[in-house]
Amino acid sequence: MLYITVSMTGAAVMMIELLGTRIVGPFYGVSLFVWSSLISVTMIALALGYFLGGVAADRMPRFKLSHAIALAGLFTAIIPLISAPVLTATNALGVRWGAFSSALILFMIPLTFLGMVGPGVIKQASQRLESVGMASGSVYAISTVGSVVGTILLGFFLLPVVGSRAIVYWVSAGLLLLALALSRVERNREQRPRFRYAVWVIALISGAFYLFAALPPVAARAAADNVRFERESLYGWVRVIDDPKDGIRWMLSDSSTISGAFTENGRSVLGYQYIVKEALATFRPQAQAALLIGLGGGHLSAMLAGSGVRTDVIEIDPMVVAAARSFYGFEPTGNTIVGDARYEVKQLDKQYDLIIHDCFTGGSEPAHLLSIEMLRDLKKLLKPGGVLVLNFVGFTDGEESVAVASVFRTIGEVFGHRRSYVSAPGERFNDFIFLASDAPLRPRTTGGGLPLGGTLSRYRHTLADGGIVITDDFNPLEHMQYRKAERYRNELLKRVGTQALLW
């Protein structure tokens, strides 16, 4: 029974930690800051739990293992109830400290109680002083095996088919059932049991939280919040939200806006996409085949189809593909590949006239997709004279512009010719559109049809040399994009409101 206890609590620790990305991620983005916060809080809680568990095992005979596990289950059940107010209250602290504070408030208490289990089990398992080493080694080994099983069970099997909120409740219920079973064993071992009903009281309180914190049906939430689509995948929450005031339909992936279209005519509201279309028509008008990395609502694929270009798409999130089809009219003209671009580009055995790199998440572009190694892999997929187009959000000047400069410099290490454009000339915070090729980028058609009118040259932006070359070995890009992520989140909250990002 003791070994079952440590294996199940070990699994619960890892499941709660991983579920933290689904609770904090939609509001703060699944970035390195969020992962660092969750891991740090888990380590702090376990360290505190180990210490308190040791004290309780030696000096508090009335405090039982079943009590610690039941309290862990109770505070796990509370998480769905308090997550929204906690995330809202910590928003003023910014991405880094807001994510850390949220994780601390939401997960510290249940993880601390779970950390108390190990020392208590070791105390009971070591009947003689000579057996302490064997007992502690066995406990840690079995607990670690339980953590592995819990991690695989959650990531491989549960999250793809079950919502994270339901899994939180399942973990809580599992802990309470374990506490009830363990309490019976503990009562049978004692001559004069005390607090025999404590676990039952905690279980009943947890049951009340289950009923009180249960979500209303998704349809009811959609009607109230203009949410047309809401699905959870392996990569986060995908939502389609209508803004009747401005007549825009937004697609969000966690805390990123990955598409937007006017509800009246379906045209994209993202100006950079029109610049991408015009740039490709200008520098590669004879293109026939393209690769789009990052689908969004599928507007770029549709724009290319209007020019007779067949487009293959790589999109990591199947829920984004589903939303693009149902709410933005996306119709594939080529293959639609669901997977991480870093892996999938190595599996492709064809070449393209155009590659459009348009990935965005959590207020920043995924750093592993912008290293020199990734760009070299993309170059191999381009035909002679082919063009790579890369969209990157950033600042035009100041210390915050180092991320833009680094991406542009890294592109220059791979391609012989580069150009840069911005979607909003004169604005400091901008969408950058980088063009790169091994052939000279000479205009072949005249500009027109751009969101601000005029020719493509109006959007040209000259970048000074600077930044670093981004590699897989040294890739501080996420840290460089911190200020940008903060600025982006503030603008996103003004656009869609706080409620749209809550778990």
ZAMARGU-4260 file (C-alpha; in steps of 0.2 Angstrom, whole numbers, plus 5000, padded with zeros to 4 digits):
<rodrens>
0) 5000/5000/5000 | 5014/5012/5004 | 5022/5009/4987 | 5006/5011/4978 | 5004/5028/4988
5) 5021/5035/4982 | 5018/5029/4964 | 5001/5038/4963 | 5007/5054/4971 | 5023/5054/4960
10) 5011/5053/4945 | 5000/5067/4952 | 5015/5078/4955 | 5020/5077/4936 | 5002/5078/4930
15) 4998/5094/4940 | 5015/5102/4934 | 5011/5098/4916 | 4993/5104/4917 | 5000/5120/4923
20) 5004/5124/4905 | 4986/5122/4901 | 4980/5133/4915 | 4993/5147/4914 | 4997/5146/4896
25) 4981/5153/4888 | 4984/5169/4898 | 5003/5171/4898 | 5008/5160/4883 | 5017/5143/4883
30) 5034/5151/4884 | 5051/5148/4892 | 5045/5160/4906 | 5030/5149/4910 | 5039/5133/4909
35) 5053/5140/4921 | 5039/5146/4933 | 5030/5130/4934 | 5046/5120/4936 | 5053/5132/4949
40) 5036/5132/4959 | 5036/5113/4958 | 5054/5112/4965 | 5050/5124/4979 | 5034/5115/4984
45) 5042/5098/4984 | 5057/5105/4994 | 5045/5112/5007 | 5035/5097/5007 | 5050/5085/5010
50) 5055/5096/5025 | 5037/5097/5032 | 5034/5079/5029 | 5050/5074/5039 | 5045/5085/5053
55) 5027/5078/5053 | 5034/5060/5052 | 5045/5062/5068 | 5035/5074/5078 | 5017/5074/5073
60) 5010/5056/5075 | 4992/5063/5073 | 4996/5069/5056 | 4993/5054/5044 | 4999/5052/5026
65) 4980/5050/5021 | 4978/5068/5028 | 4992/5075/5017 | 4985/5066/5002 | 4967/5071/5005
70) 4972/5090/5007 | 4982/5089/4991 | 4966/5082/4982 | 4956/5096/4990 | 4967/5110/4985
75) 4969/5102/4967 | 4950/5103/4966 | 4950/5122/4970 | 4962/5126/4956 | 4948/5127/4942
80) 4938/5138/4954 | 4952/5151/4958 | 4962/5151/4941 | 4952/5165/4933 | 4953/5178/4947
85) 4972/5173/4951 | 4977/5175/4933 | 4968/5192/4931 | 4975/5198/4948 | 4993/5194/4943
90) 4992/5202/4925 | 4999/5218/4931 | 5015/5209/4935 | 5019/5206/4917 | 5023/5190/4908
95) 5038/5184/4919 | 5032/5188/4937 | 5014/5186/4933 | 5017/5168/4927 | 5027/5164/4942
100) 5015/5172/4954 | 5000/5163/4946 | 5009/5146/4947 | 5014/5149/4965 | 4996/5153/4971
105) 4988/5139/4961 | 5000/5125/4963 | 5011/5128/4978 | 4999/5121/4991 | 4994/5104/4983
110) 5012/5101/4977 | 5018/5104/4995 | 5006/5091/5003 | 5011/5079/4989 | 5029/5082/4994
115) 5026/5077/5012 | 5021/5060/5007 | 5039/5053/5003 | 5046/5056/5021 | 5031/5049/5029
120) 5032/5033/5018 | 5051/5031/5022 | 5047/5033/5040 | 5035/5019/5040 | 5044/5008/5027
125) 5060/5008/5038 | 5057/4997/5053 | 5075/4996/5058 | 5089/5009/5057 | 5099/4997/5045
130) 5085/4997/5032 | 5084/5016/5030 | 5094/5016/5015 | 5085/5002/5006 | 5068/5010/5011
135) 5072/5027/5005 | 5080/5021/4989 | 5065/5010/4985 | 5053/5025/4989 | 5062/5037/4978
140) 5063/5024/4964 | 5045/5019/4964 | 5039/5038/4965 | 5050/5042/4950 | 5042/5027/4940
145) 5025/5034/4945 | 5030/5051/4939 | 5036/5044/4922 | 5019/5034/4920 | 5009/5049/4925
150) 5018/5060/4912 | 5016/5048/4898 | 4998/5044/4902 | 4994/5063/4902 | 5004/5068/4887
155) 5001/5053/4876 | 4984/5047/4880 | 4973/5059/4891 | 4976/5077/4884 | 4973/5072/4866
160) 4955/5066/4870 | 4950/5074/4887 | 4950/5092/4892 | 4962/5098/4905 | 4949/5104/4917
165) 4942/5086/4918 | 4959/5079/4920 | 4962/5091/4935 | 4946/5084/4943 | 4951/5066/4939
170) 4968/5069/4948 | 4959/5077/4963 | 4947/5063/4964 | 4961/5050/4962 | 4970/5057/4977
175) 4955/5058/4987 | 4951/5039/4984 | 4969/5035/4988 | 4967/5045/5004 | 4952/5035/5009
180) 4960/5018/5005 | 4975/5023/5015 | 4965/5030/5030 | 4957/5013/5032 | 4974/5004/5032
185) 4980/5017/5045 | 4965/5015/5056 | 4967/4996/5056 | 4985/4998/5062 | 4981/5009/5077
190) 4974/5004/5093 | 4966/5020/5096 | 4963/5029/5080 | 4961/5048/5080 | 4954/5060/5067
195) 4946/5045/5059 | 4934/5055/5049 | 4945/5069/5044 | 4948/5061/5026 | 4929/5059/5024
200) 4926/5078/5029 | 4940/5083/5016 | 4932/5072/5003 | 4915/5080/5005 | 4922/5097/5004
205) 4931/5093/4988 | 4915/5086/4981 | 4906/5102/4985 | 4920/5111/4975 | 4917/5099/4960
210) 4899/5104/4959 | 4902/5123/4962 | 4916/5125/4950 | 4909/5114/4936 | 4909/5124/4920
215) 4893/5127/4911 | 4891/5119/4894 | 4903/5126/4880 | 4888/5131/4870 | 4882/5143/4884
220) 4899/5151/4886 | 4900/5153/4867 | 4883/5162/4867 | 4888/5174/4881 | 4906/5178/4875
225) 4904/5177/4856 | 4915/5162/4856 | 4911/5153/4840 | 4924/5139/4842 | 4934/5133/4857
230) 4944/5117/4857 | 4959/5111/4867 | 4973/5101/4858 | 4990/5095/4863 | 4997/5113/4860
235) 4984/5124/4869 | 4967/5132/4868 | 4961/5137/4850 | 4947/5149/4850 | 4937/5158/4837
240) 4929/5174/4844 | 4918/5187/4835 | 4920/5205/4839 | 4903/5212/4833 | 4908/5230/4837
245) 4922/5230/4824 | 4915/5216/4813 | 4930/5205/4815 | 4932/5187/4818 | 4948/5183/4828
250) 4957/5166/4829 | 4967/5164/4845 | 4979/5150/4850 | 4982/5153/4869 | 4988/5171/4870
255) 4992/5174/4852 | 4981/5181/4838 | 4985/5170/4823 | 4971/5176/4811 | 4958/5189/4809
260) 4945/5192/4796 | 4931/5205/4793 | 4915/5195/4796 | 4906/5205/4781 | 4917/5199/4767
265) 4930/5187/4775 | 4945/5197/4770 | 4960/5197/4781 | 4963/5211/4793 | 4981/5207/4795
270) 4990/5220/4784 | 5007/5210/4783 | 4998/5197/4773 | 4994/5209/4758 | 5013/5214/4758
275) 5018/5196/4757 | 5006/5193/4743 | 5013/5209/4734 | 5031/5205/4737 | 5029/5187/4730
280) 5020/5194/4714 | 5034/5207/4713 | 5049/5196/4715 | 5043/5178/4710 | 5028/5181/4698
285) 5031/5164/4689 | 5029/5154/4705 | 5019/5138/4704 | 5022/5129/4721 | 5024/5136/4738
290) 5026/5130/4756 | 5017/5139/4770 | 5023/5136/4788 | 5010/5141/4800 | 4992/5141/4793
295) 4982/5153/4804 | 4965/5156/4795 | 4973/5150/4778 | 4972/5168/4770 | 4989/5167/4763
300) 4985/5150/4755 | 4970/5158/4747 | 4979/5173/4741 | 4992/5162/4732 | 4978/5151/4725
305) 4971/5167/4717 | 4988/5168/4707 | 4988/5150/4702 | 5000/5144/4716 | 4998/5127/4723
310) 5002/5128/4742 | 5007/5114/4754 | 5004/5119/4772 | 5013/5113/4788 | 5003/5117/4804
315) 5007/5110/4821 | 4990/5111/4829 | 4975/5101/4821 | 4963/5112/4830 | 4969/5127/4820
320) 4966/5117/4804 | 4949/5113/4809 | 4945/5131/4814 | 4952/5138/4798 | 4941/5126/4788
325) 4925/5129/4797 | 4926/5148/4801 | 4938/5155/4788 | 4934/5145/4772 | 4951/5137/4771
330) 4952/5125/4756 | 4968/5116/4753 | 4976/5118/4736 | 4990/5106/4741 | 4995/5094/4755
335) 4991/5099/4773 | 5004/5092/4785 | 5000/5092/4804 | 5016/5092/4814 | 5031/5103/4820
340) 5039/5112/4806 | 5057/5108/4813 | 5053/5089/4810 | 5042/5090/4795 | 5053/5100/4784
345) 5066/5086/4785 | 5053/5074/4778 | 5049/5083/4763 | 5057/5077/4746 | 5051/5091/4735
350) 5056/5109/4731 | 5046/5125/4730 | 5047/5142/4722 | 5041/5150/4738 | 5042/5146/4756
355) 5032/5157/4768 | 5038/5156/4786 | 5023/5163/4797 | 5024/5156/4814 | 5018/5165/4830
360) 5014/5160/4847 | 5012/5168/4864 | 5018/5185/4858 | 5034/5178/4850 | 5040/5167/4836
365) 5045/5150/4841 | 5064/5151/4844 | 5068/5134/4837 | 5061/5138/4820 | 5072/5153/4818
370) 5090/5146/4820 | 5103/5145/4806 | 5100/5126/4806 | 5082/5128/4802 | 5085/5141/4789
375) 5097/5130/4780 | 5085/5116/4780 | 5072/5128/4772 | 5085/5133/4759 | 5087/5115/4753
380) 5068/5115/4749 | 5069/5130/4738 | 5071/5129/4719 | 5086/5139/4711 | 5080/5157/4713
385) 5066/5153/4725 | 5061/5165/4738 | 5059/5163/4757 | 5047/5175/4766 | 5048/5176/4785
390) 5036/5186/4795 | 5042/5193/4812 | 5035/5205/4824 | 5046/5217/4833 | 5053/5235/4836
395) 5061/5245/4823 | 5073/5254/4835 | 5080/5254/4852 | 5087/5240/4863 | 5071/5230/4860
400) 5075/5229/4841 | 5090/5217/4844 | 5078/5202/4841 | 5074/5209/4823 | 5092/5212/4819
405) 5097/5195/4825 | 5084/5186/4814 | 5089/5197/4799 | 5107/5194/4802 | 5104/5175/4803
410) 5095/5175/4787 | 5110/5184/4779 | 5121/5170/4785 | 5111/5158/4774 | 5105/5168/4759
415) 5115/5180/4748 | 5101/5192/4745 | 5089/5200/4758 | 5076/5213/4759 | 5065/5219/4773
420) 5048/5228/4774 | 5036/5233/4788 | 5017/5233/4788 | 5015/5250/4796 | 5028/5263/4791
425) 5032/5275/4804 | 5026/5264/4818 | 5039/5258/4831 | 5030/5241/4834 | 5028/5232/4818
430) 5026/5217/4807 | 5043/5214/4798 | 5042/5205/4782 | 5059/5198/4777 | 5063/5191/4759
435) 5078/5181/4756 | 5085/5172/4741 | 5101/5166/4733 | 5096/5176/4717 | 5096/5195/4716
440) 5079/5201/4722 | 5074/5212/4707 | 5056/5218/4705 | 5047/5211/4690 | 5030/5219/4691
445) 5023/5235/4698 | 5015/5236/4715 | 4997/5239/4719 | 4983/5233/4730 | 4992/5236/4746
450) 4982/5241/4762 | 4989/5259/4762 | 4990/5260/4743 | 5005/5265/4733 | 5019/5253/4728
455) 5029/5240/4738 | 5043/5252/4740 | 5033/5262/4753 | 5034/5248/4765 | 5053/5245/4763
460) 5063/5246/4779 | 5082/5247/4780 | 5090/5238/4795 | 5106/5242/4802 | 5119/5228/4805
465) 5118/5221/4822 | 5111/5207/4833 | 5119/5189/4834 | 5118/5174/4823 | 5105/5162/4831
470) 5110/5144/4832 | 5103/5129/4840 | 5117/5129/4852 | 5115/5148/4857 | 5098/5154/4855
475) 5093/5168/4867 | 5079/5174/4855 | 5065/5171/4868 | 5073/5182/4880 | 5076/5195/4867
480) 5057/5195/4863 | 5052/5198/4881 | 5048/5216/4879 | 5039/5212/4862 | 5029/5199/4871
485) 5024/5211/4884 | 5019/5224/4872 | 5009/5212/4861 | 4999/5205/4876 | 4994/5222/4881
490) 4987/5226/4864 | 4979/5209/4863 | 4970/5212/4880 | 4964/5228/4873 | 4957/5220/4858
495) 4949/5204/4864 | 4947/5207/4883 | 4954/5198/4898 | 4940/5185/4898 | 4945/5178/4881
500) 4962/5172/4888 | 4956/5164/4904 | 4957/5145/4906
</rodrens>
